């Protein structure tokens, strides 16, 4: 396999293309592999039509100014996406928005203290005339923290230079889904995405899995706080095996589920702000942020799990179980198939999944290396421009295509559109996450809502570029046809799409018709 993903760039902005005249390639053609296609590509000042399909697949969509590659060759850009720097390259105005958020300034413990204080204040006046006001204040704080998390996520999707990392953050959150509206998860979801998901998005799967297992958002969502010796709750253990690692039908037994639940017993949350009471009979209390392992609630018997014996030693059993699950061949196959489904095609071939799983085994579950195998495949190259966009991809790519680097000031309208299109951020109630295939999103009702969204985006979307409390300001429709992005995409438009856009009576109509076109619906 080519080392496109394994060697980190030596310098920012390095370009590795052929010397001499730039040779252009067409990534829509069926090259033997992506690497063969990239070998024919070199950097250019603006996005070329030949590079657009790759950018649209591995980013949240090309921007109006065609700047996603940032002057790099596709090969160098892809390598940097697989090995991103800590600097997201956000515009100063966007970085300032994120820095001003409470979730960016306070720890999870500090946020919980604030929320708990408001909740207790409301409970203290329950049954009195003051209760409604106190309860409203508490709910408003919870909603504020949720909206900050949603806004931070969207702003990074729109403007981060580490586009692949942001796509993976969405993918892994969906894979390890929690529903923000359950219990107090609205106050926890920002930290869950930031520190459990995003921090491990391109690292070892084992570390990512462990980070989700011990996060209070997941423990609350899947009820592991109720899991105790003598009262074993199998809910979380079953979802870990069915959805997060091995997959249904991979050969594990009901006894394996029970044994994993026993290993997870005693792992819960402490939202009280006080140290746990009582003296543990075995070991010591273990806590990090709001997570608490209580030895008094743990089953210390030995366990037989997936053919391995796990000694009853307390909290260390959790790490041992995670290591076993991450190394299991069915985990490599199941997760590789989902990655291929998200980044390549609705029904990836067994051969592609097998190749990714082999890399998983060789690299000890290194996500970047598994993705490199996917991106180097002929199946990936042949799929470019053909995968239907789910609502998240559609909405974010529309804003990037029409408005480019212009900073969104108010993300609430975009959040509301995602709600209407059926894919609200942190809003999927069940742990299976949103579907990744076209059939879930291409129905007549879903398409009608997309057309409404396209009209709003094409007409100026004025409420996204002023603060929520600012007076209305005129926002003329952007001239999409004058952008670098539109110039690059034009060769891929069908005659029917080109004719339809030309018949638009106004600029807003022409923008809407392009955003509603079959070509823009795919990536």
Order of alpha helices (4+ residues) and beta strands (2+ residues): alpha-alpha-alpha-alpha-alpha-alpha-alpha-alpha-alpha-alpha-alpha-alpha-beta-beta-beta-beta-beta-alpha-alpha-alpha-alpha-alpha-alpha-alpha-alpha-alpha-alpha-alpha
